[in-house]
Amino acid sequence: MEKQPCNGVNMLLLKNDPLWSDLKSDVLKIDGLLEEANQKTLTGFIEFEFPDFCTAILLDSGKILHCIEIKNETASLISKSEILQYLKEMKADVGLYRLKREILLLTSRIITSDPVYENMSTQYVDARKLLLTLETEKFSGIVDIQTEHGECYVVLENGFPTYCVCRRENTVVNHAECLEEFLTLPEETMVVNVYRTSEKAGVTTRLKEAAREILGEHVTRVEEMLDASGKSKEELLKTVEEVERFTYLFLDKKKARTLSQRLEEIVEEVI
């Protein structure tokens, strides 16, 4: 997938509610840390700070939602295995942080979306008019408004703002008035980024959701197989075959083919 500007991602990954911090990867068992997060049904993220870049595992109720890499001011989706490979090659500072679920899901949406406009100054673009234009176009995605006072993220579904999240320093608010407060700041230059929801980028999430629905539970191994898959149609269909075999042999013979058919349908629909 296309790599994303990392400003929005960095700003949302708040570290003001740590469970653990300043851990060293060379004395830490990552699987043990993930197991602890799973037992605590933690929503948040594990961050790995390497010398020149960082990675993170986003956790939704203790389960891996996405793995991401932020390098050279860009962010992209990677697999858990890639993070583990980095840890074999170099040391990292590790932290485990709680995060509000709406912030986690917003981060996920940004990282799986396509940038439409980047770093637009409101000296030249009126933010209100931009939002009205996106409403007319029935746009689905995220508008990110940045000021010296903080940031405001507006989630649009078919042009309609479904919710917004605003961040000031280490405080996050998500009430309906937060956008209006940003738009009425006196004579202030803002920077605006717009991200369009990408169905292709979110294919792994959709596949994992379908697997959970059919199997009736989180199945870590199935989700890891989907995370590790390439994103081309051929690679995804090959992974679906592997998931079917694994499900048949180790989980549920009756559901294996049903799951495979549903995953194939999603791949064909999205790509």
C-alpha positions as CSV (number, residue, x, y, z in Angstrom):
1,M,0.0,0.0,0.0
2,E,1.0,3.6,-0.4
3,K,2.9,4.9,2.6
4,Q,1.2,7.6,4.7
5,P,2.4,10.9,6.2
6,C,3.1,9.9,9.8
7,N,2.2,13.1,11.6
8,G,-1.4,12.1,12.3
9,V,-0.4,8.7,13.4
10,N,2.3,10.0,15.8
11,M,0.0,12.6,17.3
12,L,-2.6,10.0,18.1
13,L,-0.3,7.4,19.7
14,L,-0.3,9.1,23.1
15,K,2.0,7.7,25.8
16,N,0.3,9.3,28.9
17,D,-1.2,6.0,30.1
18,P,1.7,3.5,30.2
19,L,1.4,0.0,31.5
20,W,5.1,-0.5,31.0
21,S,7.7,1.8,29.6
22,D,11.5,2.0,29.1
23,L,11.8,-1.7,28.6
24,K,14.8,-3.1,26.7
25,S,14.1,-5.6,23.9
26,D,17.2,-7.6,24.6
27,V,15.9,-8.7,28.0
28,L,12.2,-8.8,27.0
29,K,10.1,-11.7,25.6
30,I,7.8,-10.0,23.2
31,D,5.3,-13.0,23.0
32,G,5.1,-12.7,26.8
33,L,4.3,-9.0,26.6
34,L,1.6,-9.8,24.0
35,E,0.2,-12.5,26.2
36,E,0.0,-10.1,29.1
37,A,-1.9,-7.6,26.9
38,N,-4.2,-10.4,25.8
39,Q,-5.0,-11.5,29.3
40,K,-5.7,-7.9,30.3
41,T,-7.8,-7.4,27.1
42,L,-5.7,-4.2,26.7
43,T,-6.6,-1.7,24.0
44,G,-3.6,0.4,23.1
45,F,-0.2,-0.3,21.5
46,I,3.3,-1.6,22.0
47,E,5.9,0.7,20.7
48,F,9.4,-0.3,19.6
49,E,11.9,2.6,19.3
50,F,14.8,1.6,17.1
51,P,17.8,4.0,16.5
52,D,16.4,5.5,13.3
53,F,12.7,4.6,13.2
54,C,10.0,3.1,15.3
55,T,7.3,0.3,14.9
56,A,4.2,-0.4,16.9
57,I,1.7,-3.2,17.4
58,L,-1.9,-1.8,17.7
59,L,-4.0,-3.9,20.1
60,D,-7.8,-4.0,20.3
61,S,-8.9,-5.8,23.4
62,G,-5.6,-7.6,23.6
63,K,-5.7,-8.8,19.9
64,I,-3.4,-7.5,17.2
65,L,-5.2,-5.0,15.0
66,H,-2.3,-3.8,12.9
67,C,1.5,-3.6,13.0
68,I,3.0,-0.4,11.7
69,E,6.3,1.1,10.9
70,I,7.2,4.8,11.0
71,K,10.4,5.7,9.1
72,N,11.6,8.8,7.3
73,E,8.3,10.6,8.2
74,T,6.2,8.0,6.6
75,A,4.1,5.3,8.1
76,S,3.1,1.9,6.6
77,L,1.6,-1.4,7.5
78,I,4.0,-4.2,8.2
79,S,3.7,-7.7,9.7
80,K,4.5,-8.9,13.2
81,S,7.2,-11.1,11.7
82,E,8.9,-8.0,10.3
83,I,9.0,-6.4,13.7
84,L,10.5,-9.6,15.2
85,Q,13.1,-9.6,12.5
86,Y,14.1,-6.1,13.3
87,L,14.4,-7.1,17.0
88,K,16.8,-9.8,16.0
89,E,19.0,-7.3,14.2
90,M,19.0,-4.4,16.6
91,K,18.0,-3.3,20.1
92,A,14.9,-1.2,20.8
93,D,13.3,0.6,23.7
94,V,9.9,-0.9,24.3
95,G,6.7,0.5,25.9
96,L,3.2,-0.8,26.4
97,Y,0.5,1.9,26.5
98,R,-3.2,2.0,27.0
99,L,-5.2,4.1,24.5
100,K,-8.9,4.9,24.1
101,R,-10.5,2.6,21.6
102,E,-11.8,5.4,19.4
103,I,-8.3,6.8,19.2
104,L,-6.9,3.4,18.3
105,L,-9.5,2.9,15.5
106,L,-8.9,6.4,14.2
107,T,-5.2,5.6,14.0
108,S,-6.1,2.4,12.1
109,R,-8.2,4.3,9.7
110,I,-5.5,6.8,8.9
111,I,-2.9,4.2,8.3
112,T,-5.2,2.2,6.0
113,S,-6.3,5.3,4.0
114,D,-5.0,7.0,0.9
115,P,-3.8,10.7,1.2
116,V,-5.8,13.0,-1.0
117,Y,-4.5,16.4,0.2
118,E,-1.4,16.9,2.3
119,N,-0.2,19.9,4.3
120,M,-2.8,22.4,2.8
121,S,-2.6,25.8,4.5
122,T,-5.8,27.5,5.4
123,Q,-4.2,30.7,4.1
124,Y,-5.2,29.3,0.7
125,V,-8.0,26.8,1.5
126,D,-11.1,27.5,3.6
127,A,-11.6,24.6,6.0
128,R,-15.4,25.1,6.2
129,K,-15.7,25.2,2.4
130,L,-13.6,22.1,2.1
131,L,-15.8,20.2,4.5
132,L,-18.9,21.3,2.5
133,T,-17.3,20.2,-0.7
134,L,-16.5,16.8,0.8
135,E,-20.1,16.5,2.0
136,T,-21.4,17.3,-1.5
137,E,-19.0,14.7,-3.0
138,K,-20.2,12.1,-0.4
139,F,-16.6,11.6,0.6
140,S,-15.6,8.9,3.1
141,G,-12.4,9.3,5.0
142,I,-10.7,11.6,7.5
143,V,-10.0,15.3,7.6
144,D,-7.1,16.2,9.9
145,I,-6.9,19.8,11.0
146,Q,-3.7,20.9,12.7
147,T,-3.1,24.1,14.6
148,E,-0.6,25.4,17.2
149,H,-3.3,24.6,19.8
150,G,-3.7,20.9,18.8
151,E,-5.3,18.7,16.2
152,C,-8.8,17.8,15.2
153,Y,-9.7,14.7,13.2
154,V,-13.1,14.5,11.5
155,V,-14.4,11.1,10.3
156,L,-16.7,11.4,7.3
157,E,-19.0,8.7,6.0
158,N,-20.6,9.5,2.6
159,G,-19.9,13.2,3.4
160,F,-21.6,13.1,6.8
161,P,-19.4,13.7,9.8
162,T,-19.9,10.7,12.1
163,Y,-17.6,11.8,14.9
164,C,-14.6,13.9,15.6
165,V,-11.6,13.6,18.0
166,C,-9.5,16.5,19.1
167,R,-6.2,16.5,20.8
168,R,-4.6,19.3,22.8
169,E,-1.2,18.3,24.3
170,N,-1.9,15.0,26.1
171,T,-5.7,15.5,26.4
172,V,-8.1,14.0,23.9
173,V,-11.8,15.0,23.7
174,N,-14.5,13.6,21.4
175,H,-17.5,15.7,22.0
176,A,-19.6,17.2,19.1
177,E,-18.4,20.8,19.7
178,C,-14.7,20.1,19.3
179,L,-14.7,20.7,15.5
180,E,-16.5,24.0,15.9
181,E,-14.0,25.2,18.5
182,F,-11.2,24.6,16.0
183,L,-12.9,26.2,13.1
184,T,-13.7,29.4,15.2
185,L,-10.1,30.0,16.3
186,P,-9.3,33.6,15.6
187,E,-7.3,34.3,12.4
188,E,-5.1,31.3,12.7
189,T,-3.4,29.5,10.0
190,M,-4.2,25.8,10.0
191,V,-2.8,22.8,8.2
192,V,-5.2,20.4,6.7
193,N,-4.7,16.8,5.5
194,V,-7.4,14.7,3.9
195,Y,-7.3,10.8,3.8
196,R,-9.7,8.8,1.7
197,T,-10.9,5.4,3.0
198,S,-9.2,2.7,1.0
199,E,-11.1,-0.6,0.7
200,K,-8.0,-2.3,-0.6
201,A,-5.8,-1.2,2.3
202,G,-8.4,-2.4,4.7
203,V,-8.7,-5.9,3.2
204,T,-6.8,-7.6,6.0
205,T,-9.0,-6.1,8.6
206,R,-12.1,-7.2,6.7
207,L,-10.7,-10.7,6.4
208,K,-9.9,-10.9,10.1
209,E,-13.4,-9.7,11.0
210,A,-15.0,-12.4,8.8
211,A,-12.8,-15.1,10.4
212,R,-13.9,-14.0,13.8
213,E,-17.5,-13.9,12.8
214,I,-17.5,-17.4,11.3
215,L,-15.2,-19.1,13.9
216,G,-17.0,-17.3,16.7
217,E,-13.8,-16.2,18.4
218,H,-10.3,-14.7,17.9
219,V,-8.0,-17.3,16.5
220,T,-4.5,-15.9,16.9
221,R,-2.9,-18.2,14.3
222,V,-5.4,-17.4,11.6
223,E,-5.0,-13.7,12.2
224,E,-1.2,-14.0,12.1
225,M,-1.4,-15.8,8.8
226,L,-3.6,-12.9,7.4
227,D,-1.3,-10.3,8.8
228,A,1.8,-11.9,7.3
229,S,0.2,-12.3,3.8
230,G,1.2,-10.2,0.9
231,K,-1.5,-7.8,-0.4
232,S,-1.8,-8.8,-4.0
233,K,-4.8,-10.8,-5.1
234,E,-2.7,-13.9,-5.8
235,E,-0.9,-13.7,-2.4
236,L,-4.2,-13.2,-0.5
237,L,-5.9,-16.1,-2.2
238,K,-2.9,-18.3,-1.5
239,T,-3.2,-17.3,2.2
240,V,-6.9,-18.1,2.1
241,E,-6.1,-21.6,1.0
242,E,-3.6,-22.0,3.9
243,V,-6.2,-20.7,6.3
244,E,-8.7,-23.2,5.0
245,R,-6.3,-26.1,5.5
246,F,-5.3,-24.9,9.0
247,T,-9.0,-24.5,10.0
248,Y,-9.9,-28.0,8.7
249,L,-7.0,-29.7,10.4
250,F,-6.9,-27.9,13.8
251,L,-10.1,-26.0,14.4
252,D,-13.4,-26.9,12.8
253,K,-13.8,-29.2,9.7
254,K,-17.4,-28.0,9.1
255,K,-16.5,-24.3,9.1
256,A,-13.3,-24.5,7.0
257,R,-14.9,-24.3,3.6
258,T,-17.5,-21.7,4.7
259,L,-14.7,-19.6,6.0
260,S,-12.6,-20.0,2.8
261,Q,-15.5,-19.1,0.6
262,R,-16.3,-15.9,2.6
263,L,-12.6,-14.8,2.5
264,E,-12.4,-15.5,-1.2
265,E,-15.5,-13.3,-1.7
266,I,-13.9,-10.4,0.2
267,V,-10.7,-10.6,-1.8
268,E,-12.6,-10.7,-5.1
269,E,-14.8,-7.8,-4.0
270,V,-12.0,-5.6,-2.8
271,I,-9.2,-6.3,-5.3
